[in-house]
C-alpha cells in the first residue's frame, strides 16, 4: 500500500481555482484514478478525520496514516494534546496505525530550551496515549527543525523513547536544510534510520521541486539502501509540492501515476535489496 499525501493536492486545488477542503472529493477521485490505494490527510480533530475518512471511502482509499500538527511546547500545548488524543482515539478505531506529528513552529522562529524540553515531554506522552489506541506516533521534522545544529530535531529524538516515538522522514527536507547535501542525508540515516517508520517522497532538480518523482537531486537509491542497512521498512507516501520555478507539463493524474510507478519500480525494489 502506497499513500498520496494531502499537501500537494491542496496546492493543485488552488492552481485549479478550487477551495480546500471542498476540493478533497475532486482530489481523491484523481488520486484513485492515478492508481493510489491510500490517502494521508492533515487532520485538525476527530470530526475533521471522520469527514475525510468518509470521502476517502467513497473513492476506495484507505487511511493507514494521518498527519497532525500544532503547538506542543508552550501555553497552547494542553489544548493541542487534548485535540490530538481525541483524534488518535478516532483514528485507531478506524484502523489507522501511523500518525506523523509536526510540532508547529513558534511565531518568533525560535523555541527556547524550556519549550523544547516541554515539547519532547508532550510528544512522548502523546505517543504513550496513542499506543493504547493501536497507533504509533512518528515525529516529523520540517526544515526549521534542522537549523541551528538541528537542536530541535535532535532533542525530540534524544529525549523520547525510540520504542514509542518513531520518525517520519522527508529526505528532501534534510537535503534542503543541509544546503543540498546527500552526505548529510545519508549521515542522518546512519544516525536515525532505524527509527524511520514512514517516508514522504518528494524530488527536486537544481534545487526546485519537480512535478513527479524520478531521478533528481535526492538520490533515492542511496536513501533506500541506507534505510535497508538500518533495518527499516517504512510505509511510503508520495508528497508532491510546487514552488516558484516548478515546471508543470502533466495533469495531476498523470503526474501522480508516474510517481507511483517510480515508487513501485525503483524505490521499493531498492528498499528490499
C-alpha positions in Angstrom: 0.0 0.0 0.0 1.3 3.4 -1.0 -0.3 6.7 0.0 -0.5 10.1 -1.5 -0.1 13.0 0.9 -2.7 15.7 1.0 -0.4 18.7 0.9 0.4 18.7 -2.8 -3.3 18.2 -3.6 -4.2 21.4 -1.7 -1.7 23.2 -4.0 -3.2 21.6 -7.1 -6.7 22.6 -6.0 -5.5 26.2 -5.5 -4.0 26.2 -9.0 -7.3 25.0 -10.4 -9.2 27.7 -8.6 -10.8 25.3 -6.1 -11.3 25.8 -2.4 -10.0 23.4 0.2 -11.4 21.3 1.9 -14.3 21.4 -0.6 -11.9 20.2 -3.3 -11.0 17.0 -1.4 -13.5 14.9 -3.3 -12.0 16.2 -6.6 -8.5 15.4 -5.4 -9.3 11.9 -4.1 -11.0 11.0 -7.3 -7.9 11.9 -9.2 -5.6 10.1 -6.7 -7.7 6.9 -7.2 -7.6 7.3 -11.0 -3.8 7.5 -10.7 -3.7 4.1 -9.0 -3.2 5.1 -5.4 -5.0 3.0 -2.7 -4.3 5.2 0.3 -4.7 8.9 1.3 -2.7 10.6 4.1 -4.6 13.6 5.3 -3.7 16.5 7.6 -6.5 16.5 10.1 -7.5 19.0 12.7 -9.7 17.0 15.0 -11.9 13.9 15.2 -14.8 15.5 13.3 -12.4 16.5 10.5 -11.0 13.0 10.5 -14.4 11.4 10.1 -15.3 13.8 7.3 -12.1 13.0 5.4 -12.5 9.2 6.0 -16.0 9.3 4.6 -14.8 11.0 1.4 -11.8 8.7 1.1 -14.0 5.6 1.5 -16.2 6.7 -1.4 -13.1 6.6 -3.6 -11.8 3.3 -2.3 -8.9 5.0 -0.5 -7.6 3.6 2.8 -6.2 5.9 5.5 -3.5 3.9 7.3 -1.7 7.1 8.3 -2.6 10.7 9.2 -0.7 13.9 9.8 -1.2 16.1 12.8 0.3 19.5 13.7 0.0 22.0 16.5 2.0 23.8 19.3 3.3 21.3 21.8 5.8 23.3 23.9 4.0 26.5 25.0 0.8 27.7 26.6 -1.3 26.1 23.9 0.2 22.7 24.3 -2.6 21.4 26.6 -5.3 22.2 24.1 -3.2 20.6 21.3 -2.7 17.4 23.3 -6.4 17.1 24.1 -7.3 17.6 20.4 -4.6 15.2 19.2 -5.6 12.5 21.8 -9.2 12.7 20.7 -8.1 12.5 17.0 -5.9 9.5 17.7 -8.7 7.6 19.5 -10.9 8.1 16.5 -8.1 7.2 14.1 -7.3 4.0 16.0 -10.9 2.9 15.9 -10.8 3.4 12.1 -7.8 1.2 11.7 -5.2 3.9 11.3 -1.8 2.7 12.5 0.6 5.7 12.0 0.3 9.3 13.0 3.0 11.8 11.9 3.2 14.7 14.3 4.9 18.1 13.4 5.1 20.4 16.4 4.3 23.7 14.8 7.0 26.5 14.9 7.0 29.4 17.3 5.9 32.7 15.7 9.2 34.2 16.7 11.1 31.5 14.8 13.0 30.4 17.9 11.9 28.0 20.6 13.6 28.5 23.9 15.3 25.5 25.5 12.4 25.2 28.1 9.9 25.0 25.3 11.9 22.2 23.6 12.0 20.2 26.8 8.3 20.6 27.3 7.6 19.7 23.6 9.6 16.5 23.8 7.8 15.5 27.1 4.4 16.2 25.5 5.4 14.3 22.3 6.3 11.3 24.5 3.1 11.5 26.4 1.1 11.7 23.2 2.9 8.6 21.9 2.1 6.6 25.1 -1.6 7.5 24.8 -1.6 6.7 21.1 -0.1 3.3 21.7 -3.1 2.4 23.7 -5.2 3.1 20.6 -3.0 1.0 18.4 -1.4 4.0 16.7 2.3 4.7 16.5 3.3 8.4 16.8 6.1 9.5 14.4 8.0 12.7 14.8 8.0 14.7 11.6 10.7 17.4 11.4 10.4 20.2 8.9 13.3 22.2 7.6 13.5 24.7 10.5 13.9 21.8 13.0 17.3 21.0 11.4 18.7 24.5 11.6 20.9 25.8 14.5 22.8 22.5 14.7 19.5 20.6 14.4 18.8 21.4 18.0 15.0 20.9 17.8 15.1 17.6 15.9 17.9 16.2 17.9 16.2 16.9 21.2 12.9 15.4 20.0 14.7 12.2 19.2 17.2 12.0 22.0 14.6 12.9 24.7 11.9 10.4 23.6 11.8 6.6 23.7 12.6 5.1 20.3 10.2 2.3 21.1 7.4 4.8 21.3 8.2 7.7 19.1 9.2 6.8 15.6 10.3 9.1 12.7 8.6 10.2 9.5 11.4 11.2 7.1 11.3 13.5 4.2 14.7 13.1 2.6 14.2 16.3 0.5 13.7 18.3 3.7 17.1 17.0 5.1 18.7 17.7 1.8 17.5 21.3 1.7 18.2 22.0 5.3 21.8 20.9 4.8 22.3 23.2 1.8 21.8 20.4 -0.8 23.9 17.6 0.7 23.4 13.9 0.1 26.3 13.4 2.6 24.0 15.0 5.2 21.0 12.9 4.2 23.0 9.6 4.5 24.6 10.7 7.8 21.1 11.4 9.1 20.0 7.9 8.1 23.1 6.3 9.7 22.2 8.1 12.9 18.4 7.8 12.9 17.4 5.4 10.1 16.3 2.6 12.5 13.5 4.9 13.8 12.1 5.6 10.3 8.6 4.1 10.1 7.4 6.3 7.2 9.0 8.2 4.4 7.5 11.2 2.4 9.0 11.2 -1.1 9.4 14.5 -2.9 12.0 15.3 -5.5 13.8 18.4 -6.9 16.2 19.1 -9.7 18.5 22.1 -9.5 17.0 22.8 -6.1 13.5 23.2 -7.4 10.6 20.8 -6.7 9.6 18.6 -9.6 6.0 17.7 -10.6 6.7 14.0 -10.3 9.1 11.6 -8.7 12.2 10.3 -10.6 15.9 10.9 -10.7 17.0 14.3 -9.3 18.9 16.0 -6.5 17.9 13.4 -3.9 19.4 10.0 -4.6 16.5 7.8 -3.7 18.5 4.7 -4.4 21.0 5.7 -1.8 18.2 6.6 0.6 16.6 3.2 0.1 19.9 1.4 0.6 20.6 3.4 3.9 17.1 2.5 5.2 17.7 -1.1 4.3 21.0 -1.1 6.2 19.3 0.4 9.2 16.7 -2.4 9.2 13.9 0.0 8.4 11.0 -1.0 6.1 8.9 2.2 6.2 5.4 3.0 4.9 5.7 5.2 1.8 3.7 8.3 1.0 4.2 10.4 -2.2 4.2 14.1 -1.4 4.2 16.3 -4.4 4.8 20.0 -3.9 5.1 23.0 -6.1 7.2 26.2 -5.8 8.4 29.1 -7.9 10.2 27.5 -10.8 8.5 24.2 -10.8 7.8 23.2 -14.4 4.3 21.7 -14.8 3.6 19.8 -18.0 1.4 17.0 -16.8 -2.1 16.8 -15.5 -2.4 15.7 -11.8 -3.4 12.2 -12.6 -0.5 11.5 -14.9 2.0 13.2 -12.6 0.9 11.0 -9.7 0.7 7.9 -11.9 4.4 8.4 -12.8 5.3 8.9 -9.2 3.5 5.8 -8.1 5.2 3.8 -10.9 8.6 5.2 -9.8 8.0 4.1 -6.2 6.9 0.6 -7.3 9.6 0.1 -9.9 12.6 1.8 -8.4 12.3 2.8 -4.7 10.6 -0.3 -3.2 12.9 -2.8 -5.0 15.9 -0.8 -3.8 14.5 -0.8 -0.3 14.0 -4.6 -0.4 17.5 -5.1 -1.8 
